[in-house]
């Protein structure tokens, strides 16, 4: 097995999309999908923060794309086979995703997808997951994340009042996993001659500048505590190992070099935001991984996406990758441990999530939410 190397993916969007009701009506017929937000084991009566809000792509999508007319869905077996319900929920994994594990650490329930919202404010008060598979910084999956955040905050203001809403938002954690699809589906495929229009460093600057504007927009809405995840060296994912005919699991350095430059730029952006925005607490987290997918076809399982239960290995816990782009439940738990408290490796800058919350509690005099 190849030595471990730093990795991961993430995204955000800003474009118009169909109405909420229209999106909710697009569930596919004949597909059995479990609730996207079953309760985790015994959420705490006194969580460490009021709520967890999630923005991103398929790495943190908890079921948003179940409500969109898209092929980027995980609402069929064997997805979810090792989840708490042992059924597909829309998560791109065999089990829990990273934000499920972090919700438990924070003493919160699993975060429900925005498009699965029942309409009751109590179903959103502990957090909302806006993440949508295939979304990106420069393009949309059909799910406008920033607008959805604004819609949620307006609902809170109508029910709780402006002051209580501002307090809840400022004390909550926002987890942002953003950027991989801009490389996978745009730059690396040279869509619209992207590689002709932009040198790698120019493309990275475009992404980071756009992301920074979006984060400042969230800050203007009273968002103060944000975790940004690092982009994986996607040249090590099963898909690119297959596509570039890697003989012994060697990663594709040409791809990794571009995305790692993006990570450096995001890390520096976090440094800038912490100095530019009063009372802001931004932190940047990376992580690690290796080669073969549990579910897929082709060498490394990197040719065809996971489509049928028969395509999956018998024990996903022995694999880093669940399918050609997404990690297994076992790896998501390890990554969550590191982002929470640096239990296995120090991957967050300037602090991990636990230290961020402890610092805030010491300043605010925490008595529970």
DACORDA-V678404 format. One record per residue. RES is the residue in one small letter. SS is DSSP state (~ for helix, > for strand, _ for the rest). OMEGA is omega in whole degrees, 0 to 359 (999 if undefined). Layout:
{{RES	SS	OMEGA} {RES	SS	OMEGA}}
This chain:
{{x	_	183} {x	_	177} {x	_	181} {x	_	178} {x	>	183} {x	>	178} {x	_	156} {x	_	186} {x	_	175} {x	_	185} {x	_	185} {x	_	181} {x	_	185} {x	_	189} {x	_	180} {x	_	180} {x	_	179} {x	_	180} {x	_	181} {x	~	181} {x	~	180} {x	~	181} {x	~	182} {x	~	181} {x	_	187} {x	_	178} {x	_	183} {x	_	179} {x	_	175} {x	_	180} {x	_	181} {x	_	181} {x	_	178} {x	_	175} {x	_	182} {x	_	186} {x	_	175} {x	_	182} {x	_	175} {x	_	179} {x	_	171} {x	_	174} {x	_	184} {x	_	175} {x	_	178} {x	_	181} {x	_	183} {x	_	175} {x	_	181} {x	_	187} {x	_	175} {x	>	178} {x	>	188} {x	>	174} {x	>	180} {x	>	185} {x	_	186} {x	_	180} {x	_	179} {x	_	177} {x	_	180} {x	_	177} {x	_	180} {x	~	186} {x	~	171} {x	~	184} {x	~	181} {x	_	176} {x	_	185} {x	_	175} {x	_	180} {x	_	184} {x	_	177} {x	_	184} {x	_	181} {x	_	174} {x	_	8} {x	_	175} {x	_	178} {x	_	186} {x	_	179} {x	_	176} {x	_	182} {x	_	180} {x	_	184} {x	_	179} {x	_	178} {x	_	180} {x	_	187} {x	_	176} {x	_	180} {x	_	180} {x	_	173} {x	_	182} {x	_	181} {x	_	172} {x	_	188} {x	~	184} {x	~	173} {x	~	181} {x	~	179} {x	~	177} {x	~	178} {x	~	179} {x	~	182} {x	~	182} {x	_	184} {x	_	172} {x	_	173} {x	_	187} {x	_	182} {x	_	177} {x	>	181} {x	~	184} {x	~	176} {x	~	184} {x	_	182} {x	_	184} {x	_	180} {x	_	183} {x	~	180} {x	~	178} {x	~	182} {x	_	191} {x	_	179} {x	_	176} {x	_	181} {x	_	177} {x	>	181} {x	_	187} {x	_	182} {x	_	180} {x	_	178} {x	_	178} {x	_	182} {x	_	179} {x	_	186} {x	_	181} {x	_	188} {x	_	173} {x	_	187} {x	_	181} {x	_	187} {x	_	189} {x	~	183} {x	~	178} {x	~	179} {x	~	176} {x	~	179} {x	~	179} {x	~	180} {x	~	182} {x	~	177} {x	~	176} {x	~	178} {x	~	181} {x	~	179} {x	~	183} {x	~	187} {x	~	187} {x	_	185} {x	~	184} {x	~	180} {x	~	179} {x	~	179} {x	~	179} {x	~	180} {x	~	183} {x	~	184} {x	~	182} {x	~	181} {x	_	177} {x	>	175} {x	>	183} {x	>	185} {x	>	178} {x	>	198} {x	_	169} {x	_	189} {x	~	183} {x	~	176} {x	~	175} {x	~	186} {x	~	187} {x	~	183} {x	~	188} {x	~	183} {x	_	176} {x	_	181} {x	_	178} {x	~	181} {x	~	180} {x	~	183} {x	~	182} {x	~	174} {x	~	182} {x	~	186} {x	_	165} {x	_	182} {x	~	182} {x	~	178} {x	~	179} {x	~	178} {x	~	179} {x	~	177} {x	~	180} {x	~	184} {x	~	178} {x	~	178} {x	~	179} {x	~	181} {x	~	177} {x	~	180} {x	~	180} {x	~	176} {x	~	176} {x	~	176} {x	~	178} {x	~	179} {x	~	177} {x	_	177} {x	_	174} {x	_	184} {x	_	184} {x	>	188} {x	>	172} {x	>	176} {x	>	181} {x	>	180} {x	_	178} {x	_	181} {x	_	164} {x	_	188} {x	~	172} {x	~	177} {x	~	180} {x	_	180} {x	~	182} {x	~	183} {x	~	172} {x	~	177} {x	~	185} {x	~	181} {x	_	175} {x	_	177} {x	_	185} {x	_	186} {x	_	179} {x	_	178} {x	_	180} {x	_	179} {x	_	187} {x	~	182} {x	~	178} {x	~	183} {x	~	181} {x	~	180} {x	~	184} {x	~	177} {x	~	173} {x	~	175} {x	~	179} {x	~	178} {x	~	180} {x	~	179} {x	~	179} {x	~	178} {x	~	177} {x	~	177} {x	~	177} {x	~	180} {x	~	182} {x	~	179} {x	~	179} {x	~	183} {x	~	188} {x	_	181} {x	_	177} {x	_	177} {x	_	176} {x	>	177} {x	>	174} {x	>	183} {x	>	182} {x	>	173} {x	_	175} {x	_	189} {x	>	178} {x	>	176} {x	_	201} {x	_	193} {x	_	174} {x	>	176} {x	_	187} {x	>	180} {x	_	178} {x	>	181} {x	_	179} {x	~	184} {x	~	185} {x	~	189} {x	_	183} {x	_	183} {x	>	181} {x	_	178} {x	_	185} {x	_	186} {x	_	178} {x	~	182} {x	~	181} {x	~	187} {x	>	175} {x	_	184} {x	_	184} {x	_	183} {x	~	183} {x	~	178} {x	~	182} {x	_	172} {x	_	184} {x	>	174} {x	_	175} {x	_	191} {x	_	178} {x	_	191} {x	_	182} {x	>	179} {x	_	175} {x	~	183} {x	~	180} {x	~	178} {x	~	180} {x	~	179} {x	~	179} {x	~	179} {x	~	177} {x	~	182} {x	~	180} {x	~	178} {x	~	189} {x	~	180} {x	_	186} {x	_	182} {x	_	181} {x	_	178} {x	_	187} {x	_	185} {x	>	178} {x	>	0} {x	_	182} {x	_	172} {x	_	186} {x	~	180} {x	~	179} {x	~	176} {x	~	182} {x	~	178} {x	~	179} {x	~	180} {x	~	180} {x	~	182} {x	~	179} {x	~	187} {x	~	183} {x	_	186} {x	_	175} {x	_	183} {x	_	182} {x	_	999}}
